Amino acid sequence: MIELIIAIDGPSGAGKSTLSKLLAQRLDYIHLDTGAMYRCVALAALMQGIDPGDQERLGTLVQQLRIEFVHTPAGDLVLLDGQDVSTAIRTPEVSLLTSKVSAAPQVRGALVALQRRLGESGGERSSSHGRR
């Protein structure tokens, strides 16, 4: 069996999320929303009062987080340390903070490593995926 990882890139507003969600559903794959991963870090930083410019604290924070994507009959959920944050990560406050948090090399490095680990397990749906 060939395990595929499908990546979709493009400018904002081009329909990447819409297309990737439909494709994941059609192929019965997990939809790995990398933007949601950065939003999780931003939400955690916000909840812990970490300044987005404090790269050292962000680097420590991202290493402690457990980010999971869970498929349910009602749809895919984003879990942060076991809690459903699917809605909380989409607030304007988190959106504004996400670009600042994502600029930290420690955050980018940790999340890229997590994305690779998730990709190694293949794309087929399971009950959850997260940091190992």
trRosetta pair geometry for C-beta under 8 A, 3 or more apart (Angstrom, degrees):
i j d omega theta_ij theta_ji phi_ij phi_ji
3 122 4.1 -94 -145 -116 132 96
3 123 6.7 151 -173 10 86 81
3 124 7.8 -89 -128 -14 95 95
4 27 7.9 -77 69 -177 126 151
4 29 8.0 -70 80 -95 94 143
4 123 6.2 -44 81 15 66 135
5 119 4.7 16 -100 -147 147 108
5 123 6.0 161 -98 -53 57 117
6 20 7.6 177 108 -130 109 87
6 23 6.5 -101 103 135 155 139
6 27 7.9 118 1 23 142 165
6 29 7.5 95 24 97 113 172
6 123 7.3 37 12 -96 85 165
8 16 4.9 166 122 -150 115 92
8 19 6.1 177 -150 92 166 118
8 20 5.0 -144 28 -72 139 108
8 23 7.8 137 -43 28 136 150
9 16 7.2 9 -133 -118 11 139
10 14 4.2 -85 129 64 128 157
10 15 8.0 -12 85 53 145 64
10 16 5.2 178 48 -66 106 115
11 14 5.1 105 65 -38 72 120
15 18 4.7 -55 -163 46 77 117
15 19 5.4 77 136 -24 91 103
16 19 6.0 -63 -147 42 25 107
16 20 5.9 18 161 -16 65 113
17 20 5.9 -58 -138 40 26 106
17 21 6.2 26 162 -18 64 108
17 33 7.3 37 -126 -122 98 107
17 35 7.9 -54 -85 30 115 139
18 21 6.2 -59 -149 35 24 108
18 22 6.5 18 157 -13 61 111
19 22 5.9 -62 -149 40 29 108
19 23 6.0 26 157 -18 67 112
20 23 5.6 -54 -141 40 31 112
20 24 6.1 34 158 -21 65 106
20 31 6.1 117 135 -143 95 101
20 33 7.9 138 106 -92 137 73
21 24 5.8 -53 -145 36 28 111
21 25 6.4 29 155 -19 62 107
21 31 5.3 22 -109 -118 61 155
21 76 8.0 -141 -133 21 97 132
22 25 5.7 -56 -149 36 30 112
22 26 6.2 29 154 -19 65 109
23 26 5.7 -55 -144 38 30 112
23 27 6.1 10 162 -1 66 112
23 29 7.5 -16 125 44 76 124
24 27 6.2 -67 -140 50 25 97
24 28 7.9 -5 165 173 55 1
24 29 4.4 -103 -143 75 72 90
24 30 6.6 -60 -159 108 124 16
24 31 3.9 -163 37 -72 173 85
24 123 7.7 -125 -128 174 87 115
25 28 7.5 18 -176 -77 28 40
25 31 7.7 -4 -42 -49 70 119
27 123 7.3 9 118 117 126 128
28 124 6.5 13 117 -142 92 75
28 125 5.5 -88 169 -1 76 114
29 123 3.9 -6 -146 148 112 110
29 124 6.2 -71 -110 -95 60 31
29 125 6.5 177 -152 -46 12 75
30 69 5.6 110 -175 105 115 129
30 71 6.6 -119 -108 -44 76 115
30 76 7.5 121 -154 -123 66 131
30 118 7.7 -109 93 175 144 114
30 123 5.8 -143 35 -167 80 61
30 124 7.4 45 -14 106 86 16
30 125 5.5 139 -61 -101 72 57
30 126 7.2 -32 -59 25 123 70
30 129 6.0 52 -159 -6 169 137
31 69 7.0 -148 74 -176 59 141
31 76 5.5 -127 46 -20 110 172
32 69 6.1 -136 -105 -10 59 163
32 115 6.7 119 160 -135 138 86
32 118 5.9 135 -113 124 140 144
32 119 7.8 -71 -5 -69 171 77
32 123 7.9 -101 -14 -126 112 88
32 129 7.6 -49 -95 79 102 148
33 36 3.8 57 102 2 114 116
33 37 7.1 170 100 -18 65 77
33 69 7.2 143 21 -103 83 129
33 78 7.0 -69 57 -80 123 124
34 37 5.4 -43 -158 23 44 118
34 38 7.1 40 149 -13 67 98
34 111 7.2 108 -159 157 89 120
34 115 6.1 11 -106 -96 108 135
35 38 5.9 -54 -156 37 39 107
35 39 6.3 41 146 -20 68 107
35 98 7.6 41 -171 176 80 147
36 39 5.3 -54 -146 39 36 117
36 40 6.4 47 151 -28 65 98
36 69 7.8 99 87 -90 142 103
36 78 4.8 -129 171 -104 135 151
36 86 8.0 -15 -144 -123 131 59
36 89 6.0 84 -148 114 74 154
37 40 5.6 -46 -155 25 32 115
37 41 7.1 30 148 -14 61 100
37 67 5.5 86 -127 157 82 163
37 111 5.1 132 134 -146 131 121
37 114 7.0 172 -151 88 143 135
37 115 7.3 -110 -13 -65 170 97
38 41 5.7 -51 -155 34 38 111
38 42 6.4 40 147 -19 67 105
38 98 5.2 87 128 -164 104 99
38 101 6.4 153 -176 93 86 108
38 102 4.5 8 -150 -82 136 110
38 107 7.2 80 -125 154 82 122
38 111 6.6 6 -71 -106 72 171
39 42 5.4 -52 -147 37 36 115
39 43 6.2 39 153 -21 67 103
39 78 8.0 32 78 144 115 162
39 89 3.7 91 136 -176 123 113
39 90 7.3 19 -169 -66 154 47
39 94 5.6 62 -160 152 90 119
39 95 7.5 -11 -116 -87 108 50
39 98 5.1 -25 -92 -101 63 129
40 43 5.7 -51 -146 35 31 111
40 44 6.3 29 155 -17 64 106
40 65 6.5 137 136 174 114 147
40 67 5.0 126 93 -108 169 118
40 78 6.7 -138 -70 162 115 121
40 80 4.7 176 -149 -93 108 118
40 85 6.4 115 -112 82 84 145
40 89 5.9 -34 -69 -101 55 137
41 44 5.8 -55 -147 38 31 111
41 45 6.2 33 153 -20 65 106
41 58 7.1 62 173 -163 117 95
41 61 6.9 114 -153 114 85 114
41 62 5.4 -1 -119 -96 122 96
41 65 6.7 -133 -94 1 71 165
41 98 7.9 106 68 -128 87 70
41 101 5.2 172 111 155 107 138
41 102 7.7 127 69 -73 132 64
41 107 5.6 114 168 -145 165 120
41 111 7.3 -84 -33 -64 138 125
42 45 5.7 -54 -147 36 30 112
42 46 6.3 33 153 -21 64 106
42 52 7.7 9 -126 -103 82 113
42 89 7.5 108 64 -143 102 85
42 94 5.1 120 110 -163 119 77
42 97 4.2 141 -164 105 113 104
42 98 4.3 -76 -42 -85 156 61
42 100 7.7 105 -115 59 107 84
42 101 4.5 -158 -84 12 79 151
42 102 7.8 -32 -56 -34 108 82
43 46 5.6 -54 -149 36 30 114
43 47 6.3 28 154 -17 65 107
43 80 6.6 -134 82 -42 129 174
43 85 6.0 148 105 -174 170 143
43 88 5.9 83 -134 129 143 107
43 89 5.3 -82 -40 -97 135 76
43 94 5.1 -2 -75 -121 82 126
44 47 5.7 -54 -144 38 31 110
44 48 6.2 11 160 -3 65 113
44 50 7.9 9 118 23 72 128
44 61 5.9 157 120 174 122 120
44 65 5.8 -99 -56 -92 168 128
44 80 6.5 -154 -61 -179 105 136
44 81 8.0 108 -101 -12 120 120
45 48 6.1 -69 -143 49 26 98
45 50 4.1 -89 -152 63 81 110
45 52 6.4 86 144 -86 151 70
45 58 6.3 -3 -96 -108 128 88
45 61 6.2 97 -82 130 78 171
45 97 6.7 -167 78 163 120 133
45 101 5.7 -171 7 -102 154 129
46 49 7.7 30 -179 -70 27 32
46 50 7.9 -66 -42 43 22 77
46 93 6.8 100 -133 137 153 111
46 94 6.5 -96 -11 -96 153 75
46 97 5.9 172 -63 25 111 176
48 61 6.8 -171 49 -115 155 128
50 54 5.9 -120 -177 62 86 124
50 57 4.9 -162 -144 124 117 128
50 58 6.3 145 147 -74 138 69
50 61 6.1 -80 -34 -49 170 150
51 54 4.4 91 68 -12 94 107
51 57 7.4 83 45 53 74 137
52 58 7.3 53 -145 -73 44 134
52 97 5.8 -160 -73 -157 136 84
52 100 3.7 42 154 126 148 124
52 101 5.2 -93 -136 -66 100 67
52 104 7.8 -141 -178 -37 67 115
53 100 7.3 -56 -58 179 62 115
54 57 4.3 14 127 29 119 113
54 58 6.2 144 93 -19 69 88
55 58 5.5 -56 -143 40 33 113
55 59 6.1 39 156 -26 67 104
55 104 4.4 169 -126 -135 85 106
55 105 7.1 30 -160 34 131 77
55 106 5.9 130 175 12 88 117
56 59 5.8 -54 -152 32 28 113
56 60 6.7 25 152 -15 62 104
56 106 7.7 99 -109 -11 26 160
57 60 5.6 -52 -149 37 36 111
57 61 6.1 41 151 -24 67 106
58 61 5.4 -53 -145 36 32 116
58 62 6.3 30 159 -20 67 105
58 101 6.2 -180 -138 -147 136 81
58 104 4.6 71 95 81 146 179
58 106 6.1 138 98 74 90 117
58 107 5.4 -44 149 -55 116 110
59 62 6.2 -51 -143 33 27 107
59 63 6.8 27 156 -18 58 107
59 104 6.7 -140 -56 157 78 127
59 106 2.9 -48 -99 158 101 160
59 107 6.9 -110 -86 -48 55 61
59 110 7.3 154 -145 -28 63 130
60 63 6.0 -63 -158 34 31 112
60 64 6.8 20 152 -15 65 112
61 64 6.0 -72 -158 37 32 107
61 65 6.7 34 154 -33 69 106
62 65 5.8 -48 -147 19 37 116
62 106 6.5 160 37 130 133 91
62 107 5.0 166 -57 -116 154 66
62 110 4.3 135 130 73 126 157
62 111 6.9 -78 -166 -46 132 84
63 110 6.1 -119 -73 -120 64 143
65 80 6.5 -39 -162 -158 109 87
65 81 6.4 -91 -147 -51 65 93
65 131 7.4 125 101 -17 61 145
66 79 7.7 -23 114 116 89 97
66 80 7.4 133 77 -166 61 39
66 81 5.2 104 46 -93 93 50
66 82 6.9 33 83 -31 126 71
66 130 5.2 32 -178 176 88 132
66 131 5.3 -119 -124 33 65 111
67 78 7.3 -19 -165 -170 88 89
67 79 7.2 152 -158 83 40 61
67 80 6.1 -9 -104 -106 69 65
67 114 6.8 57 55 169 116 156
67 130 6.1 171 81 -137 40 83
67 131 6.6 78 36 -28 69 97
68 78 7.6 152 81 -160 52 43
68 79 4.2 -10 60 59 100 110
68 82 7.8 44 20 -82 131 39
68 128 4.7 1 -175 -172 127 109
68 129 6.0 158 -148 74 71 44
68 130 3.7 -38 -84 -72 89 110
69 76 6.1 -3 -175 -174 93 113
69 77 7.4 160 -156 79 46 49
69 78 6.3 -19 -102 -103 67 62
69 79 7.6 -162 -72 19 21 82
69 118 7.9 62 22 -145 119 143
69 128 7.1 156 74 -150 41 60
69 129 5.3 -5 48 49 88 100
69 130 7.8 171 13 -69 57 67
70 76 6.9 153 80 -157 43 61
70 77 4.6 -16 62 58 97 99
70 79 5.9 44 -7 -16 118 119
70 127 6.5 -4 -142 163 90 55
70 128 4.6 -19 -94 -97 89 86
71 76 5.4 -32 -101 -100 61 77
71 77 8.0 -172 -80 18 16 75
71 125 4.8 -15 7 -156 162 117
71 126 7.6 128 24 68 114 26
71 127 7.2 -114 49 -128 81 28
72 75 6.4 0 65 55 87 37
72 76 7.3 156 23 -97 72 24
72 77 6.1 35 0 -14 116 111
76 86 8.0 154 110 -112 63 131
77 84 5.2 -57 -169 -126 126 101
77 86 5.2 -92 -145 -51 65 129
78 84 7.3 101 71 -154 52 57
78 85 5.7 -66 101 69 96 79
78 86 4.8 135 32 -87 87 68
78 89 6.3 -45 91 17 146 144
79 82 5.9 -1 175 -128 121 12
79 83 6.3 144 -155 65 77 28
79 84 5.9 -43 -97 -86 73 46
79 85 6.9 115 -135 13 25 85
79 128 7.3 -22 28 -139 138 123
79 130 7.5 -52 77 -86 109 125
80 83 5.8 -32 65 62 72 85
80 85 4.5 10 8 -1 114 141
80 89 7.8 135 -34 -59 132 119
84 87 7.9 41 137 13 94 85
85 88 4.4 -70 -158 54 77 114
85 89 5.1 76 138 -30 102 99
86 89 6.9 -61 -152 29 15 103
86 90 7.6 2 151 -12 50 114
87 90 6.0 -72 -161 35 38 110
87 91 7.9 58 148 -47 66 84
88 91 6.4 -27 -167 -14 42 111
88 94 7.0 102 147 -37 64 153
89 94 5.4 -140 -154 139 43 158
90 94 7.0 15 11 66 7 127
90 95 7.2 28 -165 -57 38 103
91 94 4.8 89 58 11 84 100
91 95 6.8 -144 95 -9 42 89
92 95 5.3 -55 -144 36 34 117
92 96 6.4 34 159 -21 67 103
93 96 6.1 -55 -153 33 27 109
93 97 6.6 17 153 -11 61 112
94 97 5.7 -63 -148 43 34 109
94 98 6.2 51 153 -44 68 100
95 98 5.8 -43 -150 10 29 119
96 99 7.4 -60 -174 24 32 99
96 100 7.7 17 143 -3 62 111
97 100 5.7 -66 -161 42 47 111
97 101 5.8 41 149 -20 81 111
98 101 5.8 -60 -143 40 30 108
98 102 5.9 27 161 -20 67 111
99 102 5.8 -55 -140 38 29 111
99 103 6.9 41 155 -33 59 100
100 103 6.0 -51 -162 16 32 115
101 104 6.2 -43 -174 9 45 112
101 107 5.8 153 159 -118 78 173
102 107 6.2 -125 -121 106 34 133
102 108 6.5 77 -173 -73 65 90
103 107 7.9 49 58 49 31 126
104 107 4.2 78 76 5 103 108
104 108 6.9 178 88 -8 54 84
105 108 5.6 -56 -144 40 35 110
105 109 5.9 35 159 -21 69 109
106 109 5.9 -54 -144 37 27 111
106 110 6.3 24 159 -16 62 109
107 110 6.1 -60 -148 38 27 107
107 111 6.2 15 160 -10 65 112
108 111 6.1 -64 -144 43 26 103
108 112 6.1 26 160 -19 66 109
109 112 6.0 -55 -143 36 26 109
109 113 6.4 26 157 -18 62 108
110 113 5.8 -57 -152 36 29 112
110 114 6.5 29 151 -18 64 106
111 114 5.4 -49 -146 36 37 113
111 115 6.3 42 153 -22 66 102
112 115 5.6 -50 -147 34 33 114
112 116 6.5 35 152 -20 63 103
113 116 5.7 -53 -152 34 32 112
113 117 6.6 32 151 -18 64 103
114 117 5.7 -53 -149 35 34 110
114 118 6.3 34 153 -18 66 105
114 131 5.7 -54 -121 -93 111 83
115 118 5.7 -54 -149 38 31 111
115 119 6.3 34 151 -21 64 107
116 119 5.5 -55 -148 36 32 114
116 120 6.5 41 152 -28 64 100
117 120 5.6 -46 -152 24 34 116
117 121 7.3 30 152 -17 60 100
117 131 7.4 67 79 -133 150 48
117 132 5.8 -145 177 13 142 112
118 121 6.1 -58 -162 30 36 109
118 129 5.0 77 -132 163 102 134
119 122 7.8 65 179 -62 39 13
119 123 7.6 -2 -133 -66 59 81
121 126 7.8 -68 147 7 126 141
121 129 6.5 179 67 -124 147 113
126 129 6.7 102 60 -56 108 84
